[in-house]
Amino acid sequence: VLFKDQELSIAARPALQKERDDEFRSLQWLGNNERFYVSRTSRDLKKIDLCAIDIKIGEPKVLIEERLNTYVETRRPGLVNEGKEIIHWSERYGWGHFYLYDEEGKLKNAITTGAFHCEDIEEIDEKNRILYFTANGREPGEDPYYLHLYRVNFDGSNLKLLNPGDYDNSNNMDDGAKYFVNNY
């Protein structure tokens, strides 16, 4: 126990569209049969650690620490190549953005930057190293709460808006990150 009255949350694997069921959708941990991920949060919500748990050892290994003097939010991390890399969401510089880490928790680079808020990972195209995500407040002249779908390379290049228009969006992407259905 690192924090007094801490909360532990197991990171869940994103649900695949092919596993969709109207009655039941099973929850599985993010990871594999050797390693899974948890977030450890202090009671005052100002300290959060993303930890990896090796199933054979059972002890948490802190990969990423978030320490702010305000309430810290979290999002589900994204794994690349079975956890060889981790995509982590953070508000450490005042805006919610995605960052690429190696499996040991060393920051490789920022994936998104700028005066806008990234919301959630929608899909990760590991082969082409592309992140699909939702964000708001990026498009000039629009209501800053309107949510849009974007794509960006893991190195932060080629950021592209995928559903333009001055309206709020909700989308569903196929498991292969080839198609998406957009509702607005």
Buried (B, 14 or more C-beta within 10 A) or exposed (E): EEBEEBEEEBBEBBBEEEEEEEEEEEEBBBBEEEBBBBBBBBEEBBBBBBBBBEEEEEEBBEBBEBEBEEEBEBBBBBBBEEBEBBBBBBBEEEBBBBBBBBBEBEEEEBBBBEEBBBBBBBBBBBEEBBBBBBBBBBBEEBEEEBBBBBBBBBEBEEBEEBBEEEBBBEBEBEBEBEEBEBEE
